[in-house]
């Protein structure tokens, strides 16, 4: 029996399609270090994100395809991830060195739980093995230090600010630089300078994702972020109430006018399940966020229920995806993190 050739193995792997990207793994350059000797085949499968929810399916499809090649006796697959860098047609927007994807987390109005969502998404992505940074862009109302349980000031090295490590995430906030309770009273130019400094004067190192928790609305910080760097995409958080959804549409329109793709909508506080009678209550209505996302032609990333543990976890500095990892609401947040990673991969490849 003749030995297996790498060409035959590659042909077999060309029949395996990434379910999200709708192209074969070979043309996507997701197969590396292919070797075949004495019927033993080995290669590296390079996923576009560590948070890929279809990892097992893709590995299984690869193994099945290669095992069908005549002469193959054993298949060894090493799976790694490599998030692809964002690109933008505007040449004046500076890519952050070492950061693959900058993702804005926004909302049309306050009070929708955007910072809670941002903190939990960052921690959930980091738990998959991704390298994640979280920037608190709300200069006037920085709540993320409390939500992550971080109060100490950052240090410096080589004229760069070092982010604080929190729950596997590299974190920076104005709340770490001012005394607790101190009000930041700044005009627009100073806000612009702060965002510029947080982006370019912080040593973010090598990151797959830098999530930026924006203040509510469509103001100076949003403009400064988008002018200062390449933002791969934005996520808009809303509650099901009509007022919140109407403002969320304004946020969507802002990002689209500024040439930032909207990766999807998240409906927070979607419903409440009574712990005593296990009855579901739609406090703010429910499903309206998904309906509006579909009407706008946007992906719906998922719904998160209203639950006291989510609030108490944030108050205690323990994001609920860590504090109650097997709860329905934590699993919902983890699914949303996976869907977000999928959308970023699709965006970076330029399909879908």
Secondary structure, 3 states (H helix, E strand, C coil): CCCCCHHHHHHHHCCCECCCCCCECCCCCCEEEEEEECCEEEEEEEECCCCCCCHHHHHHHHHHHHHCCCCCCEEEEEEEECCCCCCCCCCCCECCCCEEEEEEEECCCCCCCHHHHHHHHHHHHHHCCCCEEEEECCCCCCCHHHHHCCCCCCCEECCEEECEEECCEEEEEHHHCCCCCCCCCCCHHHHHHHHHHHHHCEECCCEEEEEEECCCCCCHHHHHHHHHECCCEEEEEECCCHHHHHHHHHHHHHHHHCCCCEEEEEECCCCEECCCCCCEECCCCCCHHHHHHHHCCCCEEEECCCCHHHHHHHHCCCCHHHHCCCCHHHHHHHHHHHHHHHHHHHHHHCCC
